[in-house]
Structures are given as C-alpha cells and as structure tokens.
Amino acid sequence: MRNILLTFVICIACISCSTPNKKSEQIASVKEDTLNAEGKKGMILLTDRPPNYETPLRYFKEDYTPNEVFFVRWHLAGLPTTVDTNTFRLSITGHVKNALSLSLNDLKTKFKSTSIVALAECAGNARSFFDPRVPGGQWKNGAMGNARWTGVKVKDLLAAAGVKKGAFDVSFNGLDEPPLASVPDFVKSLSITHAMDGEMMIAYEMNGVPLPLLNGFPLKLVVPGWYATYWVGMLNEIKVYPDTFKGYWMQKAYQIPKNVRNGNETHDSLAKETEPINKLDIRSIFVTPEPDAMIGINKKCELEGLAFDAGDSIVKVEISTDGKSWKIAKLNPVIGKFSWRRWKYDWTPHKEGNYTVKVKATNALGETQPDHQWNRSGYMRNEIETLKIEVVK
Amino acid sequence: MNTIKKIIALFSLLLFFSSCSEKKQSDQPTDINQKNKIESLFDQASGEDVFKANCISCHSLRYIEMQPPFPRKTWEKIVDKMKKNFGAPIPDSSAKVIVDYLVSIKGK
C-alpha cells in the first residue's frame, strides 16, 4: 500500500514539474526550430508531415553539403519509413523491348558506375524572399545542396531495356504515395532525348555513402542542371511513353511563365501561357557574413558566397558595396560543370553605417541576374541578392 | 485502512485533474522539436476541428504556420486548389469554415 502511495506521489510530482518546463521550452524555441530526424542533424524544420527541412546557411561554407544536413523536400505524406533493400526493385517498363526489374545489386554489378558533382536546388528555394510574398514552402536559401552522386546512367538502363522506336517521354516515380486515392501521385517526366543525354543518372550514393532515407534512399534520379523537382527520390518506377506523359505534377504543378527569361511575371499581369519548370536560372548568394552582421571599420571583411547555373559555366561574379559600382570577386577553381562555384571578395569599409551589399553572377553565355524577379508560384528565384551589413567602430 | 483508502482516493482525484490539465497543454503529440508547439497557439481558433478533419490527412498545420499572412482571396484560392487540383474531398460548407479559420490565424 505504501508503495502505491509513493507511486502516486511521484507521479504527481513528475506531472507538476514537467508542465512548466515544457512551457518555457515552447517559448524559447518558437522562432528557431531545428530537427534531428533519421539520418539528419540540426536542420531547420519547415514542415513535419510531409517532411520539409532546410539546410542552415553556415553549412554552405563547405563545397560538398554534408548528407545529414542536406535539404529534404517531400510532397506526399505517404512516405515509407524503411526500405527493404532485399526486396526493392527498380522497374523499367512501357515503350521498351524488354521490361526490366532490377535489384540494387543488379544496378551495382551489371552496369558501369558513374560519378558527378551536381547542385540540387529546389524550384522554390528562397521563396520567402519574394516580394510580394507568395504561398508555398517558405524556404530561405537552404533548399539546395551540392553533392557527389554515384550511380548508373539512365542512358545505360534504357539501352538495356531496349527503347522502342517512337519513344517520346520517360516518367519517374518513387515509393512515396498519396495519402488519399484522389490525390495525384508524384510522378515527373523528361523527354527521351534528355534521358539519353548521358548526364542524367540514378544515384545510389551521395558523397560516397548510401543516401539518407529522407533524401531518397535507396535511389534518386539526378538531373544535372535542372531544378530538384525532377530529382525523384526513392525511385522505383521508370516508364517510357510513345507520347506526352500526362501527369498532374508535369501539366499543372511546377509551371512557369512560358518562354520568359527568369520565369518573370507581375502580380497585375500574370503570364497566360505556362510550361513545366526546367533548367536552373543563373544565381549567386552570400554565405558569409550572415545577414545583419556587424563588422569592424577599417578591418578586412571577407565576403564569401556561391554562384551557379544550369552548367553553362560561371565566369564572373561581381560585388557592389555602394549600390552603384561593381567590382570583380575572386572565383575558386571549378569543382564540376554542374556544381556551384565559390566566390570571395575582400572588403575593407572605411565608413561607419548601414550597407547593402549586392552580388551578381554572369555565365559564359553572358546570362546574368535581374534586379527584380517574381512569379506567382515563387519559383526560380534569382534576382540580385542583397546583404545588410552594419559597419561599426 | 480506511484512512489510507481515503488518501488514495484523494490522490487519484488529484492525479486525474493534473493529467487533465496536462493533456490540454500537450494535446498534440510532442515529437522531436515539439513540432506542434505553434499549432497549439491556433488550437483555440474557431474552425480548427473542421481544418483538422479535412486537411491533416495530407499535411500538418505546420504548412499553414510557415506562411506569411495572406488576404482572404488568396486563402480562398488555396483551398479551391486543394479541392480541384490536389483532390481534397472538402464539402463546400466546410471549405468556407476552413477559409475563415485560415484567415483568422494567417489573414491580412
């Protein structure tokens, strides 16, 4: 009896203690929500279900984004929490001579392995910076990451399946499922020409190790130079079509103004025609210092950041500290055609005050960034970035 | 013995009340990062039950929480898009309640 009483007392004590603690925790962490999920560590939580996690900016000081902080973006809540690698199969069906069903071992032993460094950038990266604001995932700049991908070329797989004459589109589907039958499954498609270009690949490794589950384990489609909406994770179905693939996620979602540079339109005059989003826009960002930093007067401040495009080669990055003139930044060596490229610029401010520093990149085609860019869905953000810095004594 | 029984009854009663009040504060599962902590701020808003019944099979309230404030017209468009494009089986009567709820927590 005494024991029972004691248990009651302890129970009550625990409850009354834990309540205020929880409260203060809530207040303390309302602004910054970080997350430690399976294979992930210290990411910024955008949404829990489906999971969408952002990479904190400081990790972009590294050329290769660590797997445990690589951004996570899923559309459908029906997401497997484990994948059995013994029973997992990648199917290749449709307009082919020999439909294939391949195990992970088949992919690793029957096909030549290939590696590429490529930047995956979410179509909606930096959406929270759009002005006026647009609904959708409110990402800052952390919906992207650079990694070395290892796997097999899509071209080799399609060759093994023997694509029939007249093939037109190829669709890619993953293990993620709609939670309701009425919700369209997340399936993306690319043209057969694109799929056969020798660059598109299916990765079973990311930075030398298997992909984290939340980044698409065991297989992820890698479409170098194209927005990450095409980089289908947990990929298990490839299908070849003799005509246009008609799926919701190709024909209605992820649309941008048709044939308009930077996917630009205005709030008052929306584009009448749209097309599926495709290649990465040219863009550059600041990594250090972080926004609203305070730096010392007459001291060297090393500005640093990243520039990238769809693989047409970043040739110039310019910095403006006075809002008028542009100075050339130093570029680090090229990592890879589809990788980001790091830039650095030493700046020694001689006057106190608030500065708005700008960065813009130019590629070998002469493409550069606009002063303003906007579209209704908040895609392809690439207007010239600004960074507020306060120079103090 | 009788006294002990009384004491137990009293403690049980106490426990019952404290667990009730506890439940109110952590009604939602408190997972990694207390993911629902901000959601709880919106718990009291009218229409929250209708929102939950119709929306959270596909996505959590976090999807709303992360948005900046939008005018009613924008929320109407979004709910309409959920119905027409994303196949959300929301009856018209509920759609209106959901829009009101969204405007009450993230309106402009």
Interface residues (C-beta under 8 A of the other chain):
Chain A: M1 I4 L5 F8 V9 C11 I12 I15 S16 S18 T19 K22 K23 E25 Q26 S29 V30 D33 T34 L35 N36 A37 L45 L46 T47 D48 R49 P50 L76 A77 S128 R133 P135 G137 Q138 P178 P179 L180 S182 V183 P184 Y248 K252 A253
Chain B: I4 I7 I8 F11 S12 L14 L15 S18 S19 S21 E22 Q25 S26 T30 D31 I32 N33 Q34 K35 N36 K37 I38 S40 S57 C58 H59 S60 R62 Y63 M66 Q67 P68 F70 T74 I78 N85 F86 G87 A88 P89
